[in-house]
Amino acid sequence: MKSNIFGLVLLLAVFLLYMIALFVSEWTGAVYASVITLAIWFIWLGRSTDLIRDLSASDNKPFSFSRSQMAYWSFIVIASFMVIYIMQDNNPDNPTEPIQIMNATALALIGISAATTTAGNLIDSGDNTAETTVRHQDEVSEGFLTDILSDGNGISIHRVQSLIFNLVYGLIFIQYVLRFNEMKEFDNNTLILLGISSGTYTLLKVNENKNTNTK
């Protein structure tokens, strides 16, 4: 109960701080406070709920790579939108013609992470219905980083690769927003690279539990 109240307080804090940033132009720092509070709320959800955890029979479910990836890009895009909207609204050089905030790159990043999560859930659901399959997702969580990088046979290179790509391009995206007050436009090759990385994760995930059947 106390945990739920804490989460509600965080969400209300995000809303109130953002309202201050919207209606009190001198307090633009409030938008950054709201983004930081939003980040805390996302982290709280990740730790206290099944938001980024695997479909699992364990009481302490392991963390999911695909769900964590989707939460990661969702937060980056939402936070970027919040910052850009406030900053362009308070820009005296362009008060009447706001720029288009959302771009094709943001939609592509959300789409890639959503497709990866959907595919991962379908694979997990299929494995879960096979009674003879021992799923590594049913094991107790070993911690966030170990969980998202492990595929049942230990740390896997394709998960490490995908994690690094997502972290690097996420930081580039955030840096660009803070510097230029608009969302970064990645070229097609970058988006293809992220898509290939997520696709590799999905394809290899199909066979993660195939070699752990019970006798």
C-alpha positions, 0 to 999 in steps of 0.5 A: 500500500505504501509503495502504491502511494509513493508511486502516485505521489511521484506521478502527481509531482511530475504533473504539478511540476510540468504544469508550473513549467507550462504556466510560469514561463520564468520557472523553466527549470521546473520542466527539468525537475519534472523529467527527473521525477519522471525518471524516478517514477520509471525506476520505481515502476521497474523495481516495484512492478512487473513493468520490465520483468519477464513472463515468469513463474518465479516469485522474484521474476527476472528482468526482461531485455525487450521490455527494458528497451521499450521503457528506455526509449519510451522515457527518452522520447516522452522526456524529450517531448516535454523539454522541447515543448516547454522550451520552444513555448518560451522561446522569444525568437519564435513565439508563434510558429512552433517547430514540429516536435515529434519526428520520424526517428522518434517514431522509428525508435518506439516502433523498433522497441515495441516490435521487439517487445511484442516478438519477445512476449509471443516467444515467451508465451509459446515457451510457457505453453510447452509443458516439457520446456524448462524456461530460464525465465522461471529462475530467480532474478540475479539482478537487472544487468545479469538478467537482461544480458543472460540467455540461459547459457550465461552472458550473451554477446548479441545482448551485450551488443544491443545494450551498447548500441541502445545506450550510445544512441540514447545518449546521443539523442538526449545530448542533441535535444539538450543542445538544439532543442529538437529531436535528433534525426538518425540516418537510415543506416543507424535505424537499420543497425538498431533494427538488425541488433533487435532482430538478432536478439529476437531470432536467437531468443527463439532457441533460448529454451529449446535445449533445456527440455526435461527428461 
